[in-house]
Amino acid sequence: MAAVVEAELEAMLNAVLTMGVMPSSVTVICHSVQQRVAAALSEASKKRRSVAAMAVSARHIHR
């Protein structure tokens, strides 16, 4: 997910640099990227918690 967000951010920044996008559009783009990054971090956190819970369960089973 991080690679996708990074690629999208790079494409957006290239558009800003080459097309002279208005500053208000840059603010909207930055906000959109910020939301995508926050969602990706939240999803990664959920996966880490899930893996940690499975590890705890596996330790209890093997006792």
VMD Tcl script that builds the backbone (N, CA, C; Angstrom):
set m [mol new atoms 189]
animate dup $m
set s [atomselect $m all]
$s set {name element resname resid chain x y z} {
  {N N MET 1 A 0.823 -1.195 0.000}
  {CA C MET 1 A 0.000 0.000 0.000}
  {C C MET 1 A 0.869 1.261 0.000}
  {N N ALA 2 A 1.945 1.227 0.776}
  {CA C ALA 2 A 2.807 2.405 0.864}
  {C C ALA 2 A 3.399 2.753 -0.501}
  {N N ALA 3 A 3.764 1.729 -1.276}
  {CA C ALA 3 A 4.334 1.982 -2.599}
  {C C ALA 3 A 3.302 2.633 -3.519}
  {N N VAL 4 A 2.048 2.212 -3.391}
  {CA C VAL 4 A 0.977 2.791 -4.211}
  {C C VAL 4 A 0.781 4.257 -3.850}
  {N N VAL 5 A 0.716 4.542 -2.551}
  {CA C VAL 5 A 0.541 5.929 -2.104}
  {C C VAL 5 A 1.723 6.775 -2.556}
  {N N GLU 6 A 2.931 6.226 -2.441}
  {CA C GLU 6 A 4.123 6.963 -2.864}
  {C C GLU 6 A 4.073 7.269 -4.363}
  {N N ALA 7 A 3.656 6.291 -5.162}
  {CA C ALA 7 A 3.563 6.498 -6.610}
  {C C ALA 7 A 2.505 7.553 -6.945}
  {N N GLU 8 A 1.373 7.492 -6.243}
  {CA C GLU 8 A 0.323 8.484 -6.478}
  {C C GLU 8 A 0.786 9.881 -6.080}
  {N N LEU 9 A 1.487 9.970 -4.959}
  {CA C LEU 9 A 1.999 11.264 -4.514}
  {C C LEU 9 A 2.985 11.829 -5.534}
  {N N GLU 10 A 3.868 10.975 -6.024}
  {CA C GLU 10 A 4.837 11.431 -7.023}
  {C C GLU 10 A 4.130 11.918 -8.287}
  {N N ALA 11 A 3.107 11.190 -8.724}
  {CA C ALA 11 A 2.354 11.603 -9.911}
  {C C ALA 11 A 1.659 12.942 -9.679}
  {N N MET 12 A 1.086 13.110 -8.489}
  {CA C MET 12 A 0.411 14.370 -8.172}
  {C C MET 12 A 1.395 15.531 -8.136}
  {N N LEU 13 A 2.552 15.302 -7.529}
  {CA C LEU 13 A 3.555 16.368 -7.456}
  {C C LEU 13 A 4.076 16.725 -8.841}
  {N N ASN 14 A 4.254 15.712 -9.690}
  {CA C ASN 14 A 4.680 15.990 -11.069}
  {C C ASN 14 A 3.635 16.829 -11.792}
  {N N ALA 15 A 2.360 16.518 -11.558}
  {CA C ALA 15 A 1.282 17.299 -12.171}
  {C C ALA 15 A 1.328 18.746 -11.690}
  {N N VAL 16 A 1.570 18.916 -10.401}
  {CA C VAL 16 A 1.657 20.267 -9.834}
  {C C VAL 16 A 2.804 21.032 -10.491}
  {N N LEU 17 A 3.943 20.376 -10.641}
  {CA C LEU 17 A 5.121 21.052 -11.191}
  {C C LEU 17 A 4.991 21.336 -12.684}
  {N N THR 18 A 4.381 20.429 -13.427}
  {CA C THR 18 A 4.341 20.591 -14.886}
  {C C THR 18 A 3.139 21.380 -15.380}
  {N N MET 19 A 2.037 21.351 -14.652}
  {CA C MET 19 A 0.823 22.003 -15.143}
  {C C MET 19 A 0.494 23.306 -14.425}
  {N N GLY 20 A 1.275 23.648 -13.416}
  {CA C GLY 20 A 0.998 24.882 -12.699}
  {C C GLY 20 A -0.350 24.858 -11.998}
  {N N VAL 21 A -0.607 23.803 -11.278}
  {CA C VAL 21 A -1.876 23.658 -10.557}
  {C C VAL 21 A -1.987 24.764 -9.513}
  {N N MET 22 A -3.198 25.242 -9.295}
  {CA C MET 22 A -3.449 26.312 -8.327}
  {C C MET 22 A -3.104 25.855 -6.906}
  {N N PRO 23 A -2.637 26.773 -6.050}
  {CA C PRO 23 A -2.294 26.417 -4.669}
  {C C PRO 23 A -3.430 25.728 -3.910}
  {N N SER 24 A -4.672 26.128 -4.164}
  {CA C SER 24 A -5.789 25.478 -3.466}
  {C C SER 24 A -5.891 24.010 -3.864}
  {N N SER 25 A -5.556 23.694 -5.112}
  {CA C SER 25 A -5.562 22.301 -5.567}
  {C C SER 25 A -4.464 21.508 -4.874}
  {N N VAL 26 A -3.328 22.146 -4.651}
  {CA C VAL 26 A -2.230 21.480 -3.942}
  {C C VAL 26 A -2.678 21.115 -2.533}
  {N N THR 27 A -3.410 22.008 -1.873}
  {CA C THR 27 A -3.923 21.732 -0.529}
  {C C THR 27 A -4.848 20.526 -0.549}
  {N N VAL 28 A -5.725 20.457 -1.541}
  {CA C VAL 28 A -6.648 19.325 -1.667}
  {C C VAL 28 A -5.875 18.040 -1.924}
  {N N ILE 29 A -4.880 18.099 -2.798}
  {CA C ILE 29 A -4.062 16.922 -3.095}
  {C C ILE 29 A -3.342 16.451 -1.838}
  {N N CYS 30 A -2.738 17.366 -1.095}
  {CA C CYS 30 A -2.017 17.006 0.129}
  {C C CYS 30 A -2.952 16.379 1.151}
  {N N HIS 31 A -4.152 16.919 1.271}
  {CA C HIS 31 A -5.127 16.369 2.212}
  {C C HIS 31 A -5.517 14.951 1.799}
  {N N SER 32 A -5.712 14.743 0.510}
  {CA C SER 32 A -6.064 13.421 -0.005}
  {C C SER 32 A -4.956 12.411 0.284}
  {N N VAL 33 A -3.722 12.813 0.036}
  {CA C VAL 33 A -2.583 11.929 0.300}
  {C C VAL 33 A -2.482 11.640 1.792}
  {N N GLN 34 A -2.690 12.664 2.623}
  {CA C GLN 34 A -2.639 12.480 4.072}
  {C C GLN 34 A -3.677 11.451 4.517}
  {N N GLN 35 A -4.880 11.519 3.961}
  {CA C GLN 35 A -5.923 10.553 4.310}
  {C C GLN 35 A -5.534 9.146 3.882}
  {N N ARG 36 A -4.948 9.014 2.691}
  {CA C ARG 36 A -4.538 7.694 2.198}
  {C C ARG 36 A -3.440 7.109 3.079}
  {N N VAL 37 A -2.483 7.938 3.473}
  {CA C VAL 37 A -1.391 7.473 4.337}
  {C C VAL 37 A -1.939 7.052 5.695}
  {N N ALA 38 A -2.843 7.843 6.258}
  {CA C ALA 38 A -3.444 7.496 7.551}
  {C C ALA 38 A -4.196 6.176 7.456}
  {N N ALA 39 A -4.922 5.962 6.373}
  {CA C ALA 39 A -5.655 4.704 6.187}
  {C C ALA 39 A -4.689 3.531 6.059}
  {N N ALA 40 A -3.595 3.724 5.330}
  {CA C ALA 40 A -2.603 2.658 5.171}
  {C C ALA 40 A -1.949 2.321 6.502}
  {N N LEU 41 A -1.628 3.339 7.295}
  {CA C LEU 41 A -1.025 3.097 8.611}
  {C C LEU 41 A -1.996 2.396 9.543}
  {N N SER 42 A -3.254 2.764 9.491}
  {CA C SER 42 A -4.274 2.125 10.317}
  {C C SER 42 A -4.405 0.652 9.951}
  {N N GLU 43 A -4.421 0.364 8.661}
  {CA C GLU 43 A -4.538 -1.027 8.194}
  {C C GLU 43 A -3.313 -1.832 8.624}
  {N N ALA 44 A -2.132 -1.250 8.511}
  {CA C ALA 44 A -0.907 -1.936 8.926}
  {C C ALA 44 A -0.933 -2.218 10.421}
  {N N SER 45 A -1.437 -1.277 11.195}
  {CA C SER 45 A -1.533 -1.455 12.641}
  {C C SER 45 A -2.478 -2.597 12.984}
  {N N LYS 46 A -3.611 -2.671 12.283}
  {CA C LYS 46 A -4.566 -3.764 12.508}
  {C C LYS 46 A -3.926 -5.110 12.204}
  {N N LYS 47 A -3.160 -5.177 11.115}
  {CA C LYS 47 A -2.502 -6.428 10.737}
  {C C LYS 47 A -1.468 -6.828 11.778}
  {N N ARG 48 A -0.712 -5.853 12.296}
  {CA C ARG 48 A 0.286 -6.163 13.330}
  {C C ARG 48 A -0.384 -6.713 14.577}
  {N N ARG 49 A -1.510 -6.097 14.981}
  {CA C ARG 49 A -2.226 -6.583 16.166}
  {C C ARG 49 A -2.750 -7.990 15.942}
  {N N SER 50 A -3.229 -8.263 14.742}
  {CA C SER 50 A -3.750 -9.585 14.411}
  {C C SER 50 A -2.639 -10.629 14.467}
  {N N VAL 51 A -1.488 -10.301 13.910}
  {CA C VAL 51 A -0.347 -11.220 13.933}
  {C C VAL 51 A 0.113 -11.446 15.366}
  {N N ALA 52 A 0.145 -10.396 16.169}
  {CA C ALA 52 A 0.547 -10.529 17.573}
  {C C ALA 52 A -0.429 -11.424 18.325}
  {N N ALA 53 A -1.721 -11.272 18.069}
  {CA C ALA 53 A -2.731 -12.106 18.729}
  {C C ALA 53 A -2.569 -13.564 18.321}
  {N N MET 54 A -2.265 -13.811 17.050}
  {CA C MET 54 A -2.053 -15.191 16.597}
  {C C MET 54 A -0.820 -15.792 17.258}
  {N N ALA 55 A 0.220 -14.992 17.423}
  {CA C ALA 55 A 1.440 -15.483 18.070}
  {C C ALA 55 A 1.167 -15.860 19.515}
  {N N VAL 56 A 0.388 -15.042 20.217}
  {CA C VAL 56 A 0.028 -15.346 21.606}
  {C C VAL 56 A -0.784 -16.631 21.652}
  {N N SER 57 A -1.729 -16.792 20.745}
  {CA C SER 57 A -2.546 -18.008 20.695}
  {C C SER 57 A -1.681 -19.228 20.426}
  {N N ALA 58 A -0.736 -19.092 19.509}
  {CA C ALA 58 A 0.143 -20.218 19.183}
  {C C ALA 58 A 0.991 -20.609 20.386}
  {N N ARG 59 A 1.452 -19.641 21.155}
  {CA C ARG 59 A 2.241 -19.954 22.353}
  {C C ARG 59 A 1.404 -20.702 23.372}
  {N N HIS 60 A 0.140 -20.308 23.528}
  {CA C HIS 60 A -0.734 -20.981 24.488}
  {C C HIS 60 A -1.031 -22.407 24.046}
  {N N ILE 61 A -1.196 -22.615 22.753}
  {CA C ILE 61 A -1.492 -23.952 22.232}
  {C C ILE 61 A -0.305 -24.879 22.448}
  {N N HIS 62 A 0.903 -24.370 22.285}
  {CA C HIS 62 A 2.102 -25.207 22.379}
  {C C HIS 62 A 2.597 -25.410 23.803}
  {N N ARG 63 A 1.877 -24.895 24.781}
  {CA C ARG 63 A 2.299 -25.098 26.175}
  {C C ARG 63 A 1.840 -26.417 26.686}
}
mol reanalyze $m
mol bondsrecalc $m
mol representation Tube
mol addrep $m
